[in-house]
Amino acid sequence: MAKRKTRSRVTKTARANSQRRRRYYRWLAGLGGTALGAIVVAVILSSVFGASDTTSSGASEDLAPNFSFTLYQGEDKLGAEKLDFAQLQGKPIVLNFWAGLCPPCRAEMPDLQRFYDESKDQVTLIGIDIGPFMGLGSHREARNLLRELDITYPAGFTNDRGIVRKYEVLSMPTTVFIDSQGEIFERWTGALNRDTLASITDAMLHREGK
């Protein structure tokens, strides 16, 4: 009888040890998956924010960095299909970074269109698609969104990956308000409505005495 009790205790102890080992191995596997995920995120962020500059960021930290872009639409309004951003100076600019598969970008576009229709004589509105840099759609998907929403303001894309870092695009969409001297007046992270667009633009124009 004593031997059977001893064997029973040994069996229970071995079973408990085996269960503890399995739980430990599962914990290690989960930790490894978390670490791998962190590494993947770090690589993605490095590829976006750590890219080398392809254009000068200007003499002042407040100056809007220059970059080259190609228009999807609006050549008749800006004068050419391929331009440098510096060529647009002389008139205040509302620079909107967006993407074809960005739901908040889609949501704000009708308001951007209304703002453009009302304010195009006072400011230049231009949308720059950075979806391929952010994993939020291709150029084709961006064009499709413009057509679907009947957007007519100038919009295009850039091949300068460094623009994400230079303009501090931390989420999508991001809008940068730039005065006629090329200085950044304000950055707005997230979707905008027409009233907010008008309010910030009016403040920028007021500072310039317009």
MITORVO-12659 format. One line per field, with one value per residue: x, y, z of N, C-alpha, C in turn; residue number from 1. Coordinates in Angstrom, 3 decimals, padded with zeros to 6 digits. Atoms other than C-alpha are relative to their C-alpha. Layout:
N
neast [X / ...]
nnorth [Y / ...]
nup [Z / ...]
caeast [X / ...]
canorth [Y / ...]
caup [Z / ...]
ceast [X / ...]
cnorth [Y / ...]
cup [Z / ...]
num [NUM / ...]
This chain:
210
neast [000.829 / -000.915 / -000.679 / 000.932 / 000.139 / -001.244 / 000.025 / 001.020 / -000.544 / -001.028 / 000.691 / 000.606 / -001.085 / -000.521 / 001.002 / -000.019 / -001.223 / 000.185 / 000.899 / -000.741 / -000.917 / 000.764 / 000.372 / -001.214 / -000.339 / 000.978 / -000.345 / -001.166 / 000.434 / 000.690 / -000.995 / -000.717 / 000.866 / 000.047 / -001.279 / -000.050 / 000.871 / -000.674 / -001.061 / 000.634 / 000.430 / -001.194 / -000.502 / 000.905 / -000.199 / -001.315 / 000.036 / 000.779 / -000.499 / -001.449 / -000.480 / -000.854 / 000.642 / -000.318 / 000.023 / -000.382 / 001.108 / 000.101 / -000.936 / 000.649 / 000.822 / 001.393 / 000.287 / 000.536 / -000.998 / 000.278 / 000.039 / 000.566 / 001.223 / 000.667 / 001.435 / 001.049 / 000.943 / -000.247 / -001.070 / 000.498 / 000.066 / -001.341 / -000.862 / -000.836 / 000.287 / -001.064 / -000.387 / -000.606 / 000.907 / -000.451 / 000.559 / 001.348 / -000.055 / 000.525 / 001.400 / 000.128 / 000.255 / 000.510 / -000.608 / 000.680 / -000.565 / 001.110 / -000.254 / 001.182 / 000.675 / 000.031 / 001.394 / 000.174 / -000.276 / 001.237 / 001.041 / -000.217 / -000.160 / 001.076 / -000.199 / -001.113 / 000.517 / 000.810 / -000.944 / -000.679 / 000.935 / 000.223 / -001.215 / -001.087 / -000.588 / -000.836 / -001.038 / -000.184 / 000.205 / -000.540 / -000.072 / -001.108 / 000.229 / -001.175 / 000.482 / -000.989 / -000.983 / 000.659 / 000.744 / 001.415 / 000.517 / -000.848 / 000.389 / 001.263 / 001.088 / 000.143 / 000.725 / 001.383 / 000.691 / 000.252 / 001.109 / 001.224 / 000.527 / 000.100 / -000.921 / -000.585 / -001.158 / -001.259 / -000.438 / -001.038 / -000.809 / -001.436 / -000.859 / -000.920 / 000.440 / -000.382 / 001.005 / 000.742 / -000.759 / -000.244 / 001.230 / 000.474 / 001.295 / 000.081 / 001.195 / 000.651 / -000.759 / -000.665 / 000.104 / -000.967 / 000.367 / -001.271 / 000.292 / -000.520 / -001.455 / -000.491 / -000.170 / 001.094 / 000.840 / 000.577 / 000.216 / 001.211 / -000.033 / 001.344 / 000.947 / 000.469 / 001.253 / -000.084 / -000.081 / -001.358 / -000.851 / 000.200 / -000.457 / -001.462 / -000.418 / 000.289 / -001.015 / -001.261 / 000.144 / 000.038 / -001.381 / -000.663 / 000.663 / 000.875]
nnorth [-001.199 / -001.150 / -000.137 / -000.561 / -001.410 / -000.663 / -000.089 / -000.982 / -001.328 / -000.218 / -000.245 / -001.334 / -000.989 / -000.005 / -000.634 / -001.432 / -000.551 / -000.018 / -001.104 / -001.246 / -000.138 / -000.376 / -001.415 / -000.794 / -000.018 / -000.848 / -001.388 / -000.349 / -000.159 / -001.276 / -001.065 / -000.055 / -000.629 / -001.431 / -000.586 / -000.032 / -001.077 / -001.272 / -000.151 / -000.349 / -001.401 / -000.846 / -000.034 / -000.829 / -001.393 / -000.424 / -000.192 / -001.201 / -001.208 / -000.066 / -000.112 / -001.157 / -001.108 / -000.142 / -001.423 / -000.840 / -000.353 / -001.448 / -000.651 / -000.178 / 001.132 / -000.348 / 000.016 / 001.260 / 000.693 / 000.157 / 001.363 / 000.097 / 000.796 / 000.165 / -000.156 / 000.838 / -000.944 / -001.382 / -000.602 / -001.266 / -000.985 / -000.275 / -000.367 / 001.096 / 001.293 / 000.272 / -001.266 / -000.050 / -000.693 / -001.388 / -000.788 / -000.434 / -001.112 / -001.264 / 000.048 / 000.984 / 001.371 / 001.031 / 001.235 / 001.127 / 001.333 / 000.931 / 001.306 / 000.581 / 000.947 / -000.631 / -000.397 / -001.416 / -000.833 / 000.044 / -000.737 / -001.447 / -000.516 / -000.897 / -001.298 / -000.631 / -000.466 / -001.196 / -001.065 / -000.396 / -000.760 / -001.300 / -000.743 / 000.222 / -001.266 / -000.520 / 000.970 / 001.172 / 001.290 / 001.130 / 001.261 / 000.869 / 001.408 / 000.721 / 001.339 / 001.072 / -000.051 / 000.306 / 001.246 / -000.365 / -000.047 / -000.289 / -001.176 / 000.318 / -000.128 / -001.433 / -000.574 / 000.474 / -000.746 / -001.343 / 000.086 / 000.412 / -001.116 / -001.163 / -001.013 / -000.751 / -000.804 / 000.646 / 001.129 / 000.780 / 000.864 / -000.236 / 001.175 / -000.345 / 000.677 / -000.807 / -001.019 / 000.411 / -000.497 / -001.436 / -000.714 / 000.538 / 000.654 / 001.006 / 000.804 / -000.372 / -000.957 / -001.135 / -001.200 / -001.027 / -001.334 / -000.658 / -001.366 / -000.370 / -000.057 / 001.374 / 000.420 / 000.811 / -000.716 / 000.981 / 001.386 / 000.618 / 001.453 / 000.555 / -000.541 / -001.379 / -000.363 / -001.251 / -001.134 / -000.068 / -000.438 / -001.427 / -000.735 / -000.054 / -000.775 / -001.408 / -000.481 / -000.133 / -001.164 / -001.199 / -000.297 / -000.601 / -001.253 / 000.177]
nup [000.000 / -000.098 / 001.280 / 000.967 / -000.308 / 000.416 / 001.456 / 000.356 / -000.225 / 001.009 / 001.269 / -000.057 / 000.057 / 001.375 / 000.852 / -000.288 / 000.602 / 001.446 / 000.311 / -000.175 / 001.128 / 001.183 / -000.136 / 000.176 / 001.429 / 000.681 / -000.328 / 000.805 / 001.392 / 000.090 / -000.101 / 001.275 / 000.986 / -000.290 / 000.395 / 001.462 / 000.438 / -000.263 / 000.989 / 001.273 / -000.090 / 000.027 / 001.373 / 000.796 / -000.374 / 000.478 / 001.451 / 000.315 / -000.632 / 000.039 / 001.371 / 000.225 / 000.686 / 001.414 / 000.295 / -001.118 / -000.878 / -000.101 / -000.901 / -001.289 / -000.411 / 000.231 / 001.429 / 000.512 / 000.810 / 001.421 / 000.527 / 001.346 / 000.056 / 001.292 / -000.198 / 000.584 / 000.585 / -000.390 / 000.801 / 000.548 / -001.082 / -000.527 / 001.113 / 000.501 / -000.621 / -000.964 / -000.617 / -001.320 / -000.900 / -000.124 / 001.097 / -000.344 / -000.944 / 000.473 / -000.410 / -001.087 / 000.458 / -000.900 / 000.502 / -000.635 / 000.253 / -000.026 / 000.616 / 000.623 / -000.883 / -001.324 / -000.246 / -000.376 / 001.177 / 000.789 / -000.708 / 000.032 / 001.360 / 000.421 / -000.648 / 000.707 / 001.292 / -000.248 / -000.361 / 001.236 / 000.834 / -000.625 / -000.357 / 000.952 / 000.425 / -001.083 / -000.384 / 000.848 / -000.656 / 000.761 / -000.725 / 000.398 / -000.353 / -000.515 / -000.328 / 000.157 / -001.088 / -001.266 / 000.115 / 000.066 / 001.356 / 001.146 / 000.776 / 000.680 / -000.970 / -000.267 / 001.139 / -000.059 / -001.044 / 000.532 / 000.951 / -000.700 / -000.787 / 000.887 / -000.522 / 001.109 / -000.379 / 000.407 / -000.822 / 000.655 / -000.861 / 000.030 / -000.183 / -001.084 / -001.222 / -001.154 / -000.278 / -001.189 / -001.153 / 000.092 / -000.334 / -001.280 / 000.198 / -001.045 / 000.272 / 001.263 / 000.808 / -000.654 / 000.823 / -000.387 / 000.487 / 000.323 / 000.440 / 001.320 / -000.069 / -000.062 / -001.386 / -000.521 / -000.951 / -000.920 / 000.440 / -000.566 / 000.124 / -000.022 / 000.974 / -000.152 / 000.643 / 000.738 / -000.919 / -000.553 / 001.111 / 000.212 / -001.171 / -000.011 / 001.170 / -000.282 / -000.946 / 000.764 / 000.872 / -000.869 / -000.402 / 001.147 / 000.321 / 001.166]
caeast [000.000 / 002.822 / 004.561 / 001.392 / 001.003 / 004.645 / 004.261 / 001.088 / 002.872 / 005.771 / 003.381 / 001.518 / 004.798 / 006.066 / 002.762 / 002.884 / 006.485 / 005.540 / 002.674 / 004.965 / 007.486 / 004.784 / 003.543 / 007.125 / 007.740 / 004.482 / 005.534 / 008.909 / 007.193 / 004.925 / 007.872 / 009.682 / 006.675 / 006.468 / 010.155 / 009.860 / 006.937 / 008.936 / 011.804 / 009.475 / 007.973 / 011.447 / 012.496 / 009.401 / 009.860 / 013.533 / 012.752 / 010.264 / 011.775 / 015.430 / 015.631 / 018.287 / 017.237 / 017.014 / 016.452 / 017.623 / 015.481 / 016.139 / 018.174 / 015.628 / 013.896 / 010.639 / 010.989 / 008.919 / 011.332 / 011.585 / 010.748 / 009.868 / 006.440 / 004.372 / 000.721 / -002.156 / -004.297 / -004.127 / -001.459 / -003.645 / -003.801 / -000.124 / 001.428 / 003.278 / 002.981 / 006.329 / 007.321 / 009.475 / 007.520 / 009.628 / 008.113 / 004.742 / 005.952 / 004.538 / 001.078 / 000.073 / -000.150 / -002.240 / -000.249 / -002.213 / -000.537 / -002.954 / -003.255 / -005.641 / -006.449 / -006.605 / -010.189 / -009.707 / -008.219 / -011.327 / -013.538 / -011.901 / -011.574 / -015.066 / -014.306 / -010.976 / -012.820 / -015.322 / -012.466 / -010.672 / -013.753 / -014.123 / -010.471 / -008.513 / -007.995 / -006.305 / -004.325 / -002.923 / -004.278 / -002.340 / -002.618 / 000.467 / -000.126 / 002.371 / 000.390 / 003.194 / 005.524 / 002.955 / 001.530 / -001.775 / -002.301 / -000.741 / -000.797 / -003.603 / -005.721 / -005.032 / -006.194 / -009.315 / -010.188 / -009.840 / -012.191 / -014.674 / -015.035 / -014.920 / -011.928 / -010.610 / -007.974 / -004.315 / -003.094 / -000.049 / 002.732 / 006.417 / 009.198 / 011.039 / 010.584 / 012.326 / 009.316 / 007.636 / 010.383 / 011.020 / 007.375 / 006.929 / 004.040 / 003.174 / -000.267 / -002.550 / -003.721 / -001.432 / -001.923 / 000.725 / -000.148 / 002.653 / 002.706 / 003.703 / 007.309 / 007.582 / 007.493 / 005.405 / 002.530 / 000.909 / 000.773 / -002.448 / -002.402 / -005.587 / -008.668 / -009.806 / -013.243 / -014.013 / -014.462 / -011.075 / -009.392 / -010.905 / -010.085 / -006.385 / -006.071 / -007.748 / -005.300 / -002.369 / -003.672 / -004.331 / -000.720 / 000.342 / -002.005 / -004.282]
canorth [000.000 / 002.388 / 001.681 / 002.459 / 005.784 / 006.634 / 005.843 / 007.962 / 010.951 / 010.568 / 010.401 / 013.537 / 015.401 / 014.399 / 015.451 / 018.834 / 019.377 / 018.484 / 021.004 / 023.723 / 023.031 / 023.247 / 026.568 / 027.890 / 026.868 / 028.493 / 031.694 / 031.635 / 031.158 / 034.117 / 036.256 / 035.319 / 036.322 / 039.671 / 040.304 / 039.393 / 041.762 / 044.561 / 043.920 / 044.056 / 047.352 / 048.774 / 047.834 / 049.449 / 052.662 / 052.757 / 052.393 / 055.270 / 057.724 / 056.847 / 057.328 / 059.684 / 063.133 / 063.673 / 067.438 / 070.297 / 071.085 / 074.817 / 077.351 / 077.664 / 074.991 / 076.893 / 076.760 / 074.143 / 071.536 / 071.387 / 068.201 / 067.151 / 065.812 / 064.640 / 065.557 / 063.138 / 066.155 / 069.951 / 070.575 / 073.308 / 075.005 / 074.726 / 075.045 / 071.723 / 068.013 / 067.764 / 070.483 / 071.338 / 072.448 / 075.621 / 076.709 / 077.168 / 079.879 / 083.380 / 082.358 / 080.645 / 076.866 / 074.192 / 070.978 / 067.802 / 064.390 / 061.572 / 058.009 / 055.981 / 053.440 / 055.876 / 056.071 / 059.459 / 060.847 / 059.750 / 061.307 / 064.746 / 065.002 / 066.429 / 069.197 / 069.848 / 070.140 / 072.635 / 074.627 / 074.639 / 075.865 / 078.727 / 079.696 / 078.834 / 082.513 / 083.123 / 079.936 / 076.970 / 073.617 / 070.546 / 066.928 / 064.700 / 060.940 / 059.118 / 055.887 / 053.690 / 054.870 / 054.179 / 050.887 / 052.616 / 052.028 / 052.341 / 055.252 / 053.473 / 053.299 / 056.976 / 057.915 / 055.792 / 057.626 / 061.028 / 059.920 / 058.282 / 061.428 / 063.803 / 065.684 / 068.474 / 070.278 / 069.621 / 066.249 / 064.140 / 062.048 / 062.236 / 059.664 / 061.369 / 058.917 / 061.363 / 063.667 / 061.672 / 062.615 / 066.113 / 067.133 / 065.139 / 063.056 / 061.075 / 059.890 / 060.067 / 062.455 / 065.362 / 068.930 / 071.651 / 075.344 / 077.345 / 081.128 / 083.018 / 083.263 / 079.478 / 079.279 / 076.667 / 078.363 / 075.276 / 071.475 / 069.553 / 065.824 / 063.941 / 064.695 / 068.295 / 069.722 / 072.766 / 075.108 / 074.211 / 074.580 / 078.023 / 079.104 / 078.206 / 079.669 / 082.917 / 083.212 / 082.646 / 085.248 / 087.698 / 087.409 / 088.341 / 091.316 / 089.851]
caup [000.000 / 000.959 / -002.355 / -004.352 / -002.491 / -003.184 / -006.900 / -007.001 / -005.454 / -007.893 / -010.852 / -009.712 / -009.207 / -012.650 / -014.229 / -012.466 / -013.578 / -017.140 / -017.103 / -015.729 / -018.498 / -021.176 / -019.762 / -019.708 / -023.340 / -024.406 / -022.605 / -024.376 / -027.740 / -027.062 / -026.016 / -029.209 / -031.310 / -029.533 / -030.087 / -033.753 / -034.141 / -032.544 / -034.939 / -037.954 / -036.757 / -036.191 / -039.723 / -041.223 / -039.241 / -040.167 / -043.864 / -043.717 / -041.240 / -041.658 / -045.413 / -046.687 / -047.869 / -051.609 / -051.417 / -049.240 / -046.208 / -046.535 / -044.589 / -041.767 / -039.723 / -040.342 / -044.117 / -045.919 / -047.316 / -051.093 / -053.012 / -056.538 / -057.418 / -060.377 / -060.760 / -061.231 / -062.056 / -061.959 / -064.583 / -066.063 / -062.645 / -061.643 / -065.098 / -065.473 / -064.738 / -062.928 / -060.476 / -057.505 / -054.473 / -054.287 / -057.606 / -055.903 / -053.525 / -053.796 / -052.658 / -049.383 / -049.694 / -048.011 / -048.459 / -047.747 / -047.426 / -048.188 / -049.501 / -051.613 / -048.880 / -045.960 / -044.565 / -042.801 / -046.033 / -047.906 / -045.223 / -045.420 / -049.204 / -049.839 / -047.312 / -049.001 / -052.306 / -050.875 / -049.342 / -052.685 / -054.557 / -052.075 / -051.539 / -054.697 / -055.508 / -052.153 / -051.511 / -053.410 / -052.258 / -053.324 / -052.225 / -052.270 / -052.236 / -049.983 / -049.782 / -051.195 / -048.388 / -045.666 / -046.928 / -047.690 / -051.378 / -054.797 / -057.253 / -059.092 / -055.948 / -055.299 / -058.799 / -058.358 / -055.152 / -056.837 / -059.613 / -057.255 / -055.117 / -058.102 / -056.688 / -058.925 / -056.860 / -057.813 / -056.563 / -057.300 / -055.814 / -054.976 / -055.197 / -052.319 / -049.429 / -047.085 / -047.279 / -044.496 / -042.051 / -043.353 / -042.977 / -039.745 / -041.047 / -037.923 / -039.027 / -042.041 / -043.239 / -042.326 / -043.580 / -043.536 / -043.878 / -045.531 / -045.950 / -049.080 / -047.855 / -047.720 / -043.916 / -042.121 / -040.303 / -038.807 / -039.056 / -038.547 / -037.872 / -038.698 / -040.771 / -041.250 / -041.905 / -044.000 / -041.009 / -039.517 / -042.899 / -043.324 / -039.760 / -039.974 / -043.467 / -042.378 / -039.471 / -041.871 / -044.303 / -041.444 / -040.303 / -043.817 / -043.835 / -046.501]
ceast [000.861 / 000.690 / -000.932 / -000.183 / 001.214 / 000.015 / -001.018 / 000.517 / 001.047 / -000.633 / -000.609 / 001.059 / 000.553 / -000.981 / -000.014 / 001.224 / -000.133 / -000.899 / 000.708 / 000.949 / -000.741 / -000.419 / 001.188 / 000.369 / -000.990 / 000.294 / 001.198 / -000.393 / -000.714 / 000.952 / 000.769 / -000.823 / -000.087 / 001.270 / 000.117 / -000.859 / 000.640 / 001.089 / -000.578 / -000.435 / 001.185 / 000.560 / -000.865 / 000.205 / 001.333 / -000.019 / -000.735 / 000.673 / 001.513 / 000.571 / 000.833 / -000.754 / 000.399 / -000.033 / 000.408 / -001.212 / -000.087 / 000.926 / -000.584 / -000.836 / -001.477 / -000.365 / -000.532 / 001.044 / -000.432 / -000.034 / -000.610 / -001.248 / -000.550 / -001.499 / -000.807 / -000.953 / 000.350 / 001.124 / -000.432 / -000.028 / 001.390 / 001.031 / 000.878 / -000.368 / 001.016 / 000.549 / 000.847 / -000.932 / 000.373 / -000.569 / -001.390 / -000.002 / -000.425 / -001.459 / -000.095 / -000.440 / -000.594 / 000.426 / -000.564 / 000.647 / -001.099 / 000.393 / -001.307 / -000.788 / -000.025 / -001.418 / -000.168 / 000.294 / -001.239 / -001.068 / 000.167 / 000.019 / -001.159 / 000.107 / 001.161 / -000.468 / -000.828 / 000.897 / 000.715 / -000.901 / -000.192 / 001.256 / 001.116 / 000.631 / 000.967 / 001.164 / 000.075 / -000.191 / 000.565 / 000.077 / 001.125 / -000.227 / 001.307 / -000.402 / 001.030 / 001.057 / -000.588 / -000.739 / -001.497 / -000.461 / 001.014 / -000.437 / -001.342 / -001.187 / -000.236 / -000.790 / -001.480 / -000.803 / -000.331 / -001.202 / -001.317 / -000.650 / -000.131 / 000.832 / 000.685 / 001.203 / 001.295 / 000.421 / 001.021 / 000.758 / 001.460 / 000.733 / 001.012 / -000.512 / 000.313 / -001.014 / -000.781 / 000.674 / 000.122 / -001.226 / -000.666 / -001.407 / -000.085 / -001.248 / -000.654 / -001.462 / 000.726 / -000.071 / 000.929 / -000.397 / 001.282 / -000.299 / 000.700 / 001.517 / 000.622 / 000.230 / -001.234 / -000.743 / -000.577 / -000.062 / -001.252 / 000.054 / -001.412 / -000.905 / -000.439 / -001.408 / 000.146 / 000.172 / 001.403 / 000.995 / -000.087 / 000.549 / 001.516 / 000.519 / -000.237 / 001.036 / 001.332 / -000.046 / 000.003 / 001.402 / 000.764 / -000.633 / -000.902 / -001.443]
cnorth [001.246 / 000.247 / 000.632 / 001.493 / 000.798 / 000.186 / 001.049 / 001.420 / 000.347 / 000.341 / 001.389 / 001.087 / 000.125 / 000.693 / 001.514 / 000.665 / 000.115 / 001.159 / 001.347 / 000.240 / 000.439 / 001.468 / 000.914 / 000.114 / 000.854 / 001.480 / 000.463 / 000.238 / 001.330 / 001.168 / 000.138 / 000.666 / 001.492 / 000.685 / 000.106 / 001.120 / 001.356 / 000.266 / 000.420 / 001.449 / 000.926 / 000.126 / 000.897 / 001.468 / 000.517 / 000.285 / 001.266 / 001.246 / 000.129 / 000.144 / 001.256 / 001.069 / 000.005 / 001.450 / 000.765 / 000.350 / 001.500 / 000.559 / 000.149 / -001.218 / 000.261 / -000.017 / -001.368 / -000.671 / -000.136 / -001.481 / 000.054 / -000.868 / -000.023 / 000.024 / -001.145 / 000.888 / 001.406 / 000.676 / 001.354 / 001.101 / 000.392 / 000.237 / -001.089 / -001.288 / -000.338 / 001.325 / -000.241 / 000.817 / 001.482 / 000.891 / 000.552 / 001.215 / 001.309 / 000.136 / -001.013 / -001.358 / -000.830 / -001.334 / -001.184 / -001.315 / -001.034 / -001.311 / -000.599 / -000.945 / 000.499 / 000.479 / 001.452 / 000.955 / 000.085 / 000.885 / 001.511 / 000.580 / 000.875 / 001.388 / 000.752 / 000.564 / 001.270 / 001.190 / 000.515 / 000.869 / 001.418 / 000.863 / -000.065 / 001.292 / 000.559 / -000.913 / -001.112 / -001.250 / -001.086 / -001.228 / -000.865 / -001.400 / -000.633 / -001.412 / -001.103 / -000.021 / -000.497 / -001.336 / 000.229 / 000.209 / 000.411 / 001.294 / -000.246 / 000.172 / 001.466 / 000.682 / -000.394 / 000.775 / 001.418 / -000.007 / -000.306 / 001.174 / 001.284 / 001.173 / 000.696 / 000.843 / -000.734 / -001.094 / -000.808 / -000.854 / 000.410 / -001.327 / 000.219 / -000.596 / 000.828 / 001.054 / -000.316 / 000.546 / 001.511 / 000.826 / -000.547 / -000.579 / -001.180 / -000.863 / 000.543 / 000.344 / 001.021 / 001.183 / 001.073 / 001.313 / 000.817 / 001.396 / 000.326 / 000.148 / -001.392 / -000.508 / -000.763 / 000.784 / -000.947 / -001.367 / -000.531 / -001.491 / -000.548 / 000.706 / 001.418 / 000.136 / 001.385 / 001.206 / 000.154 / 000.445 / 001.511 / 000.820 / 000.145 / 000.837 / 001.488 / 000.596 / 000.201 / 001.232 / 001.289 / 000.385 / 000.659 / 001.331 / -000.082 / -000.183]
cup [000.000 / -001.319 / -001.043 / 000.224 / -000.459 / -001.508 / -000.453 / 000.170 / -001.051 / -001.341 / -000.038 / -000.099 / -001.400 / -000.937 / 000.205 / -000.618 / -001.515 / -000.418 / 000.128 / -001.156 / -001.257 / 000.052 / -000.247 / -001.476 / -000.788 / 000.242 / -000.829 / -001.447 / -000.184 / 000.075 / -001.289 / -001.076 / 000.209 / -000.444 / -001.506 / -000.543 / 000.196 / -001.020 / -001.341 / -000.005 / -000.093 / -001.405 / -000.868 / 000.312 / -000.498 / -001.484 / -000.380 / 000.528 / -000.100 / -001.388 / -000.168 / -000.767 / -001.466 / -000.435 / 001.234 / 000.832 / 000.224 / 001.055 / 001.396 / 000.325 / -000.273 / -001.476 / -000.423 / -000.875 / -001.465 / -000.378 / -001.392 / 000.023 / -001.420 / 000.240 / -000.612 / -000.794 / 000.478 / -000.753 / -000.554 / 001.058 / 000.502 / -001.095 / -000.563 / 000.723 / 001.083 / 000.511 / 001.238 / 000.880 / 000.122 / -001.103 / 000.323 / 000.919 / -000.658 / 000.356 / 001.142 / -000.530 / 001.128 / -000.607 / 000.773 / -000.416 / 000.218 / -000.657 / -000.490 / 000.884 / 001.435 / 000.276 / 000.457 / -001.159 / -000.872 / 000.639 / -000.134 / -001.418 / -000.484 / 000.623 / -000.632 / -001.343 / 000.167 / 000.345 / -001.244 / -000.873 / 000.535 / 000.101 / -001.030 / -000.502 / 001.043 / 000.356 / -001.037 / 000.847 / -000.889 / 000.903 / -000.537 / 000.567 / 000.475 / 000.434 / -000.150 / 001.105 / 001.314 / -000.016 / -000.088 / -001.435 / -001.042 / -000.664 / -000.708 / 000.938 / 000.374 / -001.120 / 000.037 / 001.033 / -000.468 / -000.948 / 000.706 / 000.727 / -000.818 / 000.527 / -001.171 / 000.397 / -000.372 / 000.980 / -000.787 / 000.994 / -000.101 / 000.148 / 001.122 / 001.307 / 001.248 / 000.377 / 001.275 / 001.251 / -000.037 / 000.355 / 001.271 / -000.116 / 000.966 / -000.121 / -001.262 / 000.237 / 000.872 / -000.962 / 000.551 / -000.664 / -000.132 / -000.548 / -001.316 / -000.023 / 000.093 / 001.410 / 000.482 / 001.081 / 001.039 / -000.649 / 000.680 / -000.279 / 000.142 / -000.989 / 000.379 / -000.568 / -000.620 / 000.921 / 000.584 / -001.063 / -000.190 / 001.152 / 000.029 / -001.162 / 000.213 / 000.949 / -000.712 / -000.888 / 000.815 / 000.433 / -001.136 / -000.413 / -001.198 / 000.438]
num [1 / 2 / 3 / 4 / 5 / 6 / 7 / 8 / 9 / 10 / 11 / 12 / 13 / 14 / 15 / 16 / 17 / 18 / 19 / 20 / 21 / 22 / 23 / 24 / 25 / 26 / 27 / 28 / 29 / 30 / 31 / 32 / 33 / 34 / 35 / 36 / 37 / 38 / 39 / 40 / 41 / 42 / 43 / 44 / 45 / 46 / 47 / 48 / 49 / 50 / 51 / 52 / 53 / 54 / 55 / 56 / 57 / 58 / 59 / 60 / 61 / 62 / 63 / 64 / 65 / 66 / 67 / 68 / 69 / 70 / 71 / 72 / 73 / 74 / 75 / 76 / 77 / 78 / 79 / 80 / 81 / 82 / 83 / 84 / 85 / 86 / 87 / 88 / 89 / 90 / 91 / 92 / 93 / 94 / 95 / 96 / 97 / 98 / 99 / 100 / 101 / 102 / 103 / 104 / 105 / 106 / 107 / 108 / 109 / 110 / 111 / 112 / 113 / 114 / 115 / 116 / 117 / 118 / 119 / 120 / 121 / 122 / 123 / 124 / 125 / 126 / 127 / 128 / 129 / 130 / 131 / 132 / 133 / 134 / 135 / 136 / 137 / 138 / 139 / 140 / 141 / 142 / 143 / 144 / 145 / 146 / 147 / 148 / 149 / 150 / 151 / 152 / 153 / 154 / 155 / 156 / 157 / 158 / 159 / 160 / 161 / 162 / 163 / 164 / 165 / 166 / 167 / 168 / 169 / 170 / 171 / 172 / 173 / 174 / 175 / 176 / 177 / 178 / 179 / 180 / 181 / 182 / 183 / 184 / 185 / 186 / 187 / 188 / 189 / 190 / 191 / 192 / 193 / 194 / 195 / 196 / 197 / 198 / 199 / 200 / 201 / 202 / 203 / 204 / 205 / 206 / 207 / 208 / 209 / 210]
